[in-house]
Amino acid sequence: MNNLKLIKDAKIVNSGEVFKSDILIENDRIKKISPKIDLKISNIINANNKFVIPGVIDDQVHFREPGLTHKASIYSESKAAVAGGITSFMEMPNTIPQTLNQKFLDQKFEIASKTSLANYSFYMGASNDNYDEILKINPKSVPGLKIFMGSSTGNMLVDNLNVLEKIFANSNMLIAVHCEDERIVKSNLKKFKQQFGEKIPMKFHPIIRNREACIKSSSLAIDLAKKYNSRLHILHISTKEEISFFSNKIPLEKKMITSEACIHHLIFDDSFYKNKGALIKWNPAVKTSYDKDAILNGLVNNNIDVIATDHAPHTLEEKMNSYPTCPSGGPMVQHSLVSMLEFFHSGKLSIEWIVEKMCHAPAKCFKIKDRGFIKEGYYADLVFLDFSNEWEVNNKNILYKCGWSPLEGMKFKSSIKSTFVNGNLVYNNGIFNENHKGTSLEFI
C-alpha cells in the first residue's frame, strides 16, 4: 500500500506566490496540491497556517569526510542541515583524500547513502594534473567541477593557465570556481609577516586577501568562460566590484555565467573582526559594510543568483592558531535559513525572494531534477517555519560536530519547526527520525 501523508492548512510559498492549500504526499513525492483535500487516512499533519517552503538547496558545503572527521562528518553536518531547513547539499572536494578521481568520488557517495539525513551530491575537484579524470565525470550525478583559483589544500590550487584553458575549452559541465589571485595574496601575506611575524592581527585578513585578488581572479574566470562558451558559476562573491560582472537581464535558466552569495558575507563586515576574530575568518574574506550592502542589493537585483553557506567547520582549537596557520571557514548550515529570514522580519527581503534564492534558484542553476519547488510530481522536500518564538544561538542548541558557531549569542525571530526529506518527516520540533536517509541528487 502506498504511503500517504496529508498536510492540512499550509501557507505555501512557491514561485513568487503565497497561498493557502493542503498537500498530499504519496511515498516520496507530492501527489496533489489543492485548497481542500479530504481523505480518511491516519497520517494527517496540521500546518496550522504556518509558512511551508521547499527544502533549501545548499550548493556549497564542506562536510569534511573522509579524512577530517575530527571536524565534521557527512552524518553530523547533514543532521545540522535538516534542522536548519536544508534538504539537499552539494559537497566540495577538499577532503582527505581529495576528490580528484572517480574512485574517491564514488567513496563519498557510498558514505552519504548510509549516513546522510539530507539529499546529496559531490563535486569533482580539479588540479593541475587530473585532466583525464575530469573527462570521466557523469554530469547526471555530479553538480559540477570545482576549481580553486586561489589558495587551497594540497595540490588543488589550479594556477597553470594552460590547464585552465584546457578545462574551460573542453568541460561539458558546470565549472564552479573559488576566485582569489594567489600571487596577490602571497605578496600581501609576505609584507604582513615582515611586519608582525606570525602574530598578524586578524583584522588584516581582508587586506591580505583583498578585493584586488578577488576581482582579478573572477575577471580571468569570466574571460575564459566567454572565450570558450563555458558554463561558469563563481562562488562566494565578496566585493561590490564583482557584482557588476554578472547580468541581471538574462533569465537564470539561460545564463552561462552565474554567481553565489554566502550568508557570512551578508551578515558580517570588517567591524566584526574586533570581537569575532578568527571565528569569521573565511576565504574570500569578510570585507566592508559597503561590500555587504552591495551583495544584498546584488541579490535583490538578480546580478547574484543563489544563496549558499560555504559551511566549513574547524575545531575551536584550530581556530585559535596564529593567523598564518589558523584555517579559514566556519559552520553555518543549521543557521543559514533563519539568518536570511531576519531580512524578511526587517523588511529588506520578502519571504518569496528568500525562497527564490535559496530553493528555486539552486535547482534552476544546477538543473536539479524534480526539486526546489512545491509542485505536484516533485519530491516532497518541505520545511515548516515557526515565527512564534524568538530564540538565541548557544552551545546547548548547536548541532555542528565542532560545537561552535560564529552566530553564538545572536537572536532569531524564526525557527525551523519541521523538515521533510523525500516525504519523510526527518526533523520535528527538535526530534530527529534517522530511519530514513537522503538520496543522491539527479541533474538534467
Secondary structure as UniProt FT lines:
FT   STRAND          4..14
FT   TURN            15..16
FT   STRAND          17..26
FT   TURN            27..28
FT   STRAND          29..34
FT   STRAND          44..46
FT   TURN            48..49
FT   STRAND          51..54
FT   STRAND          56..61
FT   TURN            65..67
FT   TURN            69..71
FT   HELIX           74..83
FT   TURN            84..85
FT   STRAND          86..91
FT   HELIX           102..115
FT   STRAND          119..122
FT   STRAND          124..125
FT   TURN            128..129
FT   HELIX           131..134
FT   TURN            135..136
FT   TURN            139..141
FT   STRAND          145..149
FT   TURN            154..155
FT   HELIX           161..170
FT   STRAND          175..179
FT   HELIX           182..196
FT   TURN            197..198
FT   HELIX           202..204
FT   HELIX           205..208
FT   HELIX           211..228
FT   STRAND          232..234
FT   HELIX           240..243
FT   TURN            244..245
FT   HELIX           252..254
FT   STRAND          257..262
FT   HELIX           263..267
FT   HELIX           270..272
FT   HELIX           273..276
FT   HELIX           277..280
FT   HELIX           289..300
FT   TURN            301..302
FT   STRAND          306..308
FT   HELIX           316..319
FT   HELIX           323..325
FT   TURN            333..335
FT   HELIX           336..345
FT   TURN            346..347
FT   HELIX           351..355
FT   HELIX           356..360
FT   HELIX           361..366
FT   TURN            369..370
FT   TURN            376..377
FT   STRAND          382..386
FT   STRAND          391..392
FT   TURN            395..397
FT   TURN            401..402
FT   TURN            406..409
FT   STRAND          411..412
FT   STRAND          415..421
FT   TURN            422..423
FT   STRAND          424..428
FT   TURN            429..430
FT   STRAND          431..432
FT   TURN            434..435
//
